Amino acid sequence: MFQKVFIPYKGYWSSPFSRWQMSFQNINAIELGAQTTRKFLEMRGLAADIFDGCVLGMTIGQPAWFYANPWFCGLLGNDKISGPTISQACATSATAIWTGGLWVETGSHKNILVATMDRCSNGPHTVWPNPNGPGGEVISENWNMDNFNRDPYAGEPMVKTSENVALMVGGITKEESDAMAVRRYEQYLMSLTNDREFQKGYMIPVETRISKKKSLIIESDEGITPCTPEGLAPLKPVIAGGCISFGAQTHPADGNAGLIITTKDKAKELSPNKGVTIQLISYGYARAKKAHMAAAVTPAAEMALKSAGIEVKDLKAVKTHNPFTVNDIVMGKLMKIPEEIFNNYGSSLIFGHPQGPTGARCTVELIEELVKNGGGYGLFAGCAAGDTAAALVVKVF
């Protein structure tokens, strides 16, 4: 449990998330992440040299990824700092935030930038030499699709791991799965009311150049698919006999998000509203049995709650990385999470899944919801490749 780790009010941001092969598809994620972060700092009236370290989270290789963190910091305007580049699939954001928290808690650093980014579009196609192959044929991998479709240890695609959990719990129907997708879409629509008032509290518009003479400003999420009972009903399960259709799972996306992790005094100094205090409380992690990824979320969340010394009844808001409807159906049942606090204003099931920054955006939205509702404890939890999951507890007061 952290005692000394705080986040400034409005000391966080997210770009819009863009469905893969749309507006961000040809931009290096590190360059786009630096561009968005510079815009965030400019809008908040902050200088890049206020940071004494950076934790960068990213899971999909980009050109020059070898230099990821120091390059990002240089592009940001502070070439005196660097730090680790963390890659832990969809647990990347939570673990990057936890790492920054450890630095502050131990006193080794005082003001950390946690920046997360990924681009699923046009993912790498990696090639390794294989002199013993027929004719010297190379070993190759499609970074995204090959790994979405097969866990090398469990031997199953991502969607099958969720169906396995549905079978383990029992009684989850396609109708229940469809209803969850509709509910999460309706909650996402909450963030669009009053001219996107909720999203505009943290989302940074991104300018993308589409030609030498023309650029485009992306202000909101791209590629969102409406979920309606009428639209979902005819869709068959992806796996025969299962409950998850293409309409009940997320889509790969591109984007970035981040937070400032700092001391209590510095957080107050950097906050535009001195009356709002945001504290990072705890972290949780778990691994489920082979090919049961969605089952890891509950124990990760329970670990974070136990470390924080609280229970579900103490929570005012819960956000999840939920690539499949089964994630929330199972977690909600096992933990008895009240639906009225569960994924209001959106979740990755609807706004997309750029992996590295997904959890950071969820955490940012969690904080904004807590502030909007007058404070309290909030939980973020989400699954990750390899049947793992990570979770965070924050407190707003």
N, C-alpha and C positions, 0 to 999 in steps of 0.2 A: 504493500500500500504506500502510495506517495504522500508526502507531507508538504513538500516545498515546490510543487510543480503547478504552474498556472498558465492560462491562455488569455491573452488580452481580448476583451470584447471587440469584435470586428477585426481581430488579428488572424483572419483566416479567409480563404477564398476557394472558389472552384471556377474553372472555365465551363461553358456549356459542354455537354457531352454530345458528340456527333457520331451517329451510327457509322460503322465502318464503311469505307469506300465512298464517303461523302466529303464534306468541305475540308477536313483535316488530313485527308488520306495521303497527301504528298509532302507534308511538313514533318521534319524531324521532331520527334516528341520532346527532345531536350531543348531544342531551339524554341518550340512553341511554349514549353513550360517556362522557360526564362522570360519570354515575351509577356506571358500572362502575369508572372510574378512581378516583373518590373511595373506593369500597369497597376497591379494591386498596390504596390508600395507607393506609386505616384498618387493614386486615389486616396490613400491613407496619410499622405504627407510624410512618409518614412524614407530613410536613406538605406541603401544596401549595406553600408558599413556598420550598421548597428549590430549585426550578427557576429558571434564569435565561433560559429560552427554551423554545419549543414548536414542533415541526414536526407539522403535522396532515395526515393523508392521507385522502382521500375522493374518490369518483368520481361519486356519484349525488346530484343536487341535492335539497335538503330545504328546507322553509320557513326563511327567514332564513339560507340558506347564504352569502349575501353577507358575513355577519359571522362566518363559521365559526370561525376560530382564536381571535380575541379573545373571542367569545362562549363557546366551549368553556373557555378559561382562566378566564373569570369564573365560569362554573358550577362549575368545579373548585375555586374558592376562592383563585385567584391572579390578580387583575386588574392586576398590574404587568407581566405578560409577554404575548408573542404570538409571531408568526412566520409563515412561509408556509403556505399550504394547497396541498398537492401533489396533483395529479390526473393519474395516468399509467396508467390502466386497471389491470391486474393487476400491473404493475411499480411500483405506488404505494408499497407497503410497503418494498420494497428500496431505492427511491430516497429515501424519507423517512428511512430509517435511515442511508443514505449521506450525506444532507444534514446530519443531526444529527452524524454522524461528522466531516464537514468542519468544522463549527463548533468542535468540541472539538479536532480536530487543529491547527487554525490558532490556537487560543487565544482566539477571540472569545467563546466561552462555555465554561462548565465543567460544567454539569449540565443536560442537555437532556431534555425529555419528548418522545418520539415516540409519538403517539397516532393510530390509524387506525380508521376506522369506515365503514360503509355500510349502507344498507337497500335491498335490491332490491324488497321488497314495495311495492305501491302507488306505483311509480315515477312521476316527473313526466311530464306530458303538456305539452310546451312548444308555445307558439303565437307566431308572428311575424306582424306585419301584412304584407299584400301588396296594396297599393292597386291594382296592375295586374292582379290575378287576376280571374277572372269574378265579377262582383258583389262584388269586394273580398274574395274567399275567402282565408282565412288559410293560411299555411304552418304545418304542425303536425308534431310528432314524438313518438312514444312513446319516452321516453328509453332504456328497457331493451330492449324487444322489437325496435324498429327497428334498434338498433345490434347486437344479437345476430345479427340476420338479414341484415345487409348492411354490409360495410365500404365506405364511400363511395369509397375509392380502389381497392381490389381488386375490389369489386363482388360479393363472395362472403359467405355466412354463415360463422360461426365453424367449424361442424362441417366444412364443405367444405374449409377451409384445412388441417385435419388430414388429411382424406382425400387431399388433394393431396400431402401429405408422405408418407403411406403409399404412394401410387403412385410417388413419386419414389424412395423407398428400395426398394420392391418386395418382394413375397412376404409381406406382412402379411395374414393371414386373419382372418375373423370369429372363428374358434375361438381364435386367439392373442389377439385383443382381449378376448374373453370371459374367457379364462384370466387375463389381467392384471387385469381388474376383480375377479374372485374373489380373486386374491392380495392386492390392495390392501384389499379388505373384510376379509379375514382379518387383515391387519396392523392395521387400525383396531380390530378386536376385542381386540388386545393391550393397547390403552389402557384397556379396560374391565375387565380382570382385577383380582382383589383389590379389589372394590368401587371400580373406577375410580381405582386408586391413582396411575397415571401422570397422568391428566387432572387430578386434584385437586391435583397439584403446581403448577399454573399457572392453572387455570380458576376464574373468579369467578362464583358464582351471581348471577343477575339477578332482581330483583323487578319484576314488571309488574302494573300495575293494570288489571283487566278491567271494573271498575265502581266507582262511588263508595265502595262498602262492601267490595269484595272485591279481593284481589290474589293473584298467583300467583308462586311462586318457580321459576325455570327453572334447574336445576342442571347439566343435561347437554344435549348436542346434540339438536335436534328434527328429525324428518323423515328420518332415515337409512333408506335402502332396502337391505335385505339383498341381497347378490349371491351367487347359487348357480349352479352349472353348469346345473341343471335349470330354473331361472328364466330364465336368459339365452339358452339354446339356441333357444327358439321365437321370440325377438324378431328381427325383420328389421332390416337396416341402415337407418339414417335416410335415407341416400342410396343409391338402387338401385345394386348392384354394389360398394358399399363394405364396410367392416369394422366400423364403429361403430354400435351400436344405442343406443337410449335408456338401456339399462342399463350402457353403457360410457362414459358421460359424467357430468359433475357436475350439480348443481342450483343455481340461484340461492338465495341465503340472506341473512340479516341477522345482524349482529354487530359486534364491535369487538375490538381487541387493541393492545398497545403495549409499549414498552420504555423504560428509562432508559439514556441514552447519556452517558458521563461520563469523567472522568479515572481513572487507576489508583488513586490515593489515595482519591478519593471513592467509587469502586466498592467498595473494600475496606471503607470506613466504613459503606456502606449494606448490605453483604452480611451475612446472618445466619450464614454459614459463611465465615470469613476464609481457609479453606484452599482455596477454589475461586476461580479467576481466569478471567474470560471476556473475551476480546479480540476486537474487530471488526478483521479483517485487510484485506479488500479487497472491491471491487465490480466487477461486469462488466455489460456491456450489448451488445446486438446487434440487428440488424434483418435478417430474411431477405428473400428475393425475394417479390414480390407474391403474396398469397394462399397463403403457406406459413408460417403463424404458428408451428407446432410446431418448425420447423427452426431457429428463432432461439435456442432454449434451449441447445443444445450450444455454439455459439460464445460466448454470454454466460457460460456456466459455465467454458469454457476461458479466457476473458479473466480471470475472477476468480481461477482457479487460477494462471495465469501471473503475475498481479500479486502473488499471495501467495507465489510461488516454490515451489509444491508441485505434485504430480501426483495423479491419481486413486488411485494406490497408497498415498498418504499419508492418505487420508480414512478416518475412522471411522464417518461417517454422512452420508447424502445425503437431503435432503427436496426435493420439487418441488411447485409448483402445476401440477397435471396435469388440466386440464378434460376431456381425452380420453385414453383408454388409449394412443393412438398416441404421445402425448408421451413417455411413459416407455419404451415399446417401442423407439422410435427413439433416444432419448438413451442408454438402457442399452446398445444395440448399438454405437453410434458411440463412446461413451466407455469401453466395457467396464467398466461399474459392477457390482461384485459384488452379487448380489441380496440377500445377507444384510445389507447396510448401506443398502439402498435403500427408503426410505419406511416404515420400521418405525413403528408406533404411529399411523399415519394419514396421510392427505393429502387435498387438496381434492377429488379425484375422489369421495371418500366423504363427507366431512363438510360439503361445500358450498362455495359460492363467493360471498361478499359483496364481491368485487373488492378494495376498498381494504385491508381487514385480513387478507386471505387469506395473503399472504406473511409478515406479522408473526406470525400464529399458527404457520405452518410453521417460522419461525425460532425461536420460543419452544420448540416441540417439539424442534427440532434441538438446542438448548442442553440441554434436559432429558435427552435421550437421551445426549448426550456426557457429561454429569455422571454419569448412571446407569452408564455403561460405563467410567468412570475417566479421561475426558478425550480429547483429540486434536482433529484438524481436522474441521470439518463444512462442507458445502456446501448452500446453498439456491439453487435456480434455478427460474424459472417463466416461461411465455410471457405475452404481453399483446397487447391489440388493436393492429392496425396492423402485424402480422408482426414484433413486437418481443419482447424478453425481457430480464430482469435477473437478477443473481445476487449472492450474498454468500458470503464465507468467514469463519467464526468459528473461534476456537481456545479450548478449555477446558483448563486445566492447574492 
